[in-house]
Amino acid sequence: MNLPYYAVIFTSTRTEVDDDYNEMGTKMVELAKKQEGFLAVESARNDIGITVSYWQSLESIKQWKQNLDHLDAQQKGISKWYENYIVRICLVEKEYSFQK
């Protein structure tokens, strides 16, 4: 990914309700991949869930937030799947990595 770019960090605590949660998550990733400005996504779930998506611009993040299918998933998350969540939007100006 070319620097700088944006990271949207979504952390959540789940309810006990499953009700198609995994299917919706898969659908949202596939839909986000088609959204202009989408770069990548990483996700992990243990006691809390963490999903980080990467975007070219704040405008592309705004457009994703307003996507009708994504709005539907957000409403289901609030009504069924999440006890709480936090969304953080960060500008990534530098990155480094290690790989054997």
N, C-alpha and C positions, 0 to 999 in steps of 0.2 A: 504494500500500500504506500502511496506517495504521501509524504508529510507536507503540511499538517492535515489531519482528518479528525473527525469527531467520534467519540465513544459514548453510547447510551448504555448506562449501567442500570439494570433492573434487578433489584433484590426483593425477595418476597418470602413470606411465611404462609404456608398453605393451610386450608381448612381440611377436614376429613373427607370432604366431598370430592370424588374423582370425576364422575359424570362427563366423560369425553375430554378431559383435560389434556391428556397426551396427544390425542388426535388434533385438538385445536392448536397445540404448540407446534406440531409438525406442519399444519396448514399455514400458520403464521410465518414460519421460517421460509417455506416455499413461496409464499406471497411476497415477503420482504425481498427475496432474491430478485424478484421481477420489478421492484420499485426503483425508480431512477435515483442514483446516488448511493445505493446500498453497496457495501464493500465486503462484509463478512459478519459472522456471528459465532460466539462461543457460549456454552452453557454448562452448568453443573448444579446438582441438587443433592443436598444432604439435609441438615436441620433447617437451612435456608436455601432458597434457590437463587442462583446468580446467572443472569444472562447478559452478555455484553454484545451489542451490535455496533457495527462501525459504518460510518456514513461520510460522504464527501463534504456535506455542508449542513448548516442549520436549517436551510430551506428544505432539503431532502428529508430531514428528521420531521419537520413540521408536516410535510405532505404525507409521510408514513403515519403519523399520529392521527391524521384526518381520513385515512383510508377507511371506507365503510366496513369492510370485513374486520379490520383491526379494531374499529370502534365497537363492533359486536363482541369481539373477544375481550376487550377492556370491560364492557358492561357485565359479561358473564364472570370475569375475574372478580369484580367488585361484589357481585351478588352471590357467587357460589364458591370460588376457588381460593380466595386469599383472605387471610386474617388481616394482613397489612402488606404494603409494598412501598418502596422508595425508588424514584427514577432520578438518576444523576446524569447530566450531560456535560461532557468534558472535551476540551480541545487537546488532542495529542500532538505535541510539538517535537517529541523525541521518543525514540524507542530503541531497545537493544535486545538481543537474544543470545541463547547458547544452544548448540545442537551438536551432538556427537556424530 
